[in-house]
């Protein structure tokens, strides 16, 4: 792929700063700097290569997601020899959950390097996890599987993977709550509506009803996130009853 020279000039001061920043984050020196730059290109930047093909991090995000899943799967397969397929799949889902990836991206301050026409303050939380996955994809293209595995081991496995703690971690409070309501034959529904207010970014509000009573409320930048927050609040309000089942 041909990159525009005015965007990816390897002799600029900006590239020098970017190189140093990537070296600090990765723990090794990148070889193909342009690949890493692409990992931070948001589609709103509206940048195309010399052939006119749009350039952004989304394809690298897809690749990084696959590499992350493969490497975590290999780790779990090795470390938990007694785990069956269902157990291993569940544990992998907890490690690579969107919430966890967003936390990883935030801790590495990856959004600092994102190039976009949208103010960074307007992005939702998922931008952090998306860019983390794109970075993993860039590492794979630049250095191959071993370096990709090394980075994931350093940034995910060593600091965060504790099998015993993960076994008790809830992936989705909404799924947990729905399952409980169905078992207890309780009616439930999420009343969702737009609630922009004075915010520059559109928000959604939700009221969670169980047996025709409002048990929790929440507000977030997406319907899905608002539902999950409301479900989490409902879980803690009903925890004594839910945990007894």
N, C-alpha and C positions, 0 to 999 in steps of 0.2 A: 504494500500500500504506500502511496506517495503522500507525504505530509507537507502542508504548506510551509515554506521556509520562514515566512514572517511570524508563524506561530511557534514553530519548533526550531529556533535558532540555537544550536548547541553552544554558541560562544557568548551568549548574553549573560549579564550579571544575574538576571532572574533565573536562568537555567542553573547557574552555579549555586544559588540559594536553594533551588528546588532539589538539586543533586544532594546537597548536604542534609536537607530535611528528610529526603527518602532514605539516605544512608543511616541516619539516626533512627528512623522508624523501623527499617528492615533489619538492621544489624549487619548488613553487608552492602557493598557498592553495586548499584544498578549498572548494567551494561548498555541496555537500549532505553535511554531516557525517554524517548518519544512514546514508548509503550506505557510508561508510568504516567506521563502527562495525559494520555488519553483516558486513563482510569479516573481522572478527576474532571473530565469534560461533561458538564450537564447539557442535555439536549437544547436547553434554552439559549446556550451560547451560539447556536446556529452556525457551527463551523463545519466546513466540508474539506475533503482532501482535494488534490489536484484533478481527480477524476469526477468530482462533483458528488461523491458519496458522503452522506452525513456522518459526522464523527461525534461520538459520545461514549460514555462508560457502559452502556447497557449490555453490549455483547460481552464485554469483559466481566460484567457482573454475572452473566449466565455461566461463563466458564468458571469463574471463581466459586460460585455456588456449588458446581459439580465437584471441583477439586476439594473444597472444604468438606463436603459430604463424604467423599471417598477417603480422605485422610482420617477423619474422625471415625468412620466405620472401621478402618483398619486398626486404629488404636483400641477401640472398644472390643473388637474381635480378639485382639491379642491379650488385653488386660482382663477381660471377663470371659474366660473359657467356658464357664457353665451357663452363660446367658443364651437363651433361645432367640429366634429371629424377632419375635414380638418385643421381647425385653430390649434387645439391642437397638431396634428401630425407635422405640420410645425414648431410650437414653440419648440417642443421636439427635432426636427432635428437640430435646431439652437443651442440648449443647449449642445447636445451631438455630435456636429460636430467633425470631425477628427481634424480640426484645433484647436478647443477649448480644446479638450482632450490633444493634444500635448502641449498646453500652460500650462495646469494643471500639467502634468507630469514634465515639465521643472521647474516650480515654486517650486515643491516639491523636485526637484533634484533627482528623482527616478533612473535616469541612473547611479548614483553613486553606487547603490547596484547591478547592473546587472552583472551577471557572464557570460562571453563569451570568445571565442577564437578570436573574431574579435575586433580590436581596437575600442574603443567607438567613436573615432573621425570619423570612417567610417560608422556609422549608420545614416540613414535618420531620419527626424523629427518624423516619425510615431512610432519609438521605445518608445517615451515618452508617447504617448497616449495608446499604447498597454500595457505597464507595469502598467499604471494607472488602466486600466480595469482589469488586472490580480490581482492587489492589492485589488480591490473591490471584486473580486471573492474569494480571500483568506479570507477577512474579513467575508464574508458570511459563508464560511465553518468553520471558527474558532468561530465566535460569533453570527451568525444568522442575521436575517433580521433587527432587531432594531438597532444593532450596524452599520450595513451596511448603513442604512438610516441616522444614526447620522453622519457618516463620509461624506457622499455625501452632506448632509445639510451644514456641516461645510466647506467643500472644494469647493463646486460648487454653491449651492443655495444662501447662505448668501452673499458671496463676488461678485458673478457674475450675478445672475438672476434678471434682471430688465425687467419686461414685456413690458413696453413702448419702451425701447431701443431695445429689441429683435425684436419687430414688424417691425422695420426699418432695421434690419440687413440682409445683403445679404449672403445667404448660399453658392451659387456658381455663380461666375461672368461668368463662361462659359455658364451655363444654361441661365442666364439672357441675355447674349449677343446673343446667338443662337435664343432665343425667339424673341428678337428685330429684328434680321436680317430676320427671317421668316415672321414676321408681315409686315416689310417694303419691303419684296420681294427683299432682297439684297443677292447676292451670297457671300459665305464665305468658307474658308477652312484653316486648320492648317497644315503648312508645317513643319514636324518634322524630325530631323536627329540627329545622334549621334555626340556629340561634347566633346570628352574626354579631349582634350588639354593636359595640364600638370598635371591634377588632378589625384589623386590615385583612386578616385571613378568615375565610368562612369557617364557622364552628357548627357543631351539631350537639344538641342536648338530647338526653334520653332519660326516660323514667321506666324503671323495671317494676312490673306488676306481678305479684304472685298471689294467686287466689283473690284477684280483684283488689289487692291492696298494694300501694306503692311502698316498696321496701328499700329502694335506693335510687339515687339520681347521679348523673355525671355529664360532663361537657368536654368535648375534644375536637380536634381538627378533622376527624373522620368518623363516620358512623361506626365502623368496626372498633375503633379505639374507644369511643364513648361507651359502646356496649360492654367491652371488656372491663373498663374501669367500674361501670355500674355493677357488673357481675362480681367483681372483686369486693366491692363494698358490701354487696348483699351476702357474699360468702362469709365475711367476717361478722356481719350482723347475725347470721344464722349458724355460725360455726359449731356451736354446741350441739345443735340438732343434726347438722350434716355429718359431723364426725362420729356421731353415735351409730349411724347407719352402716 
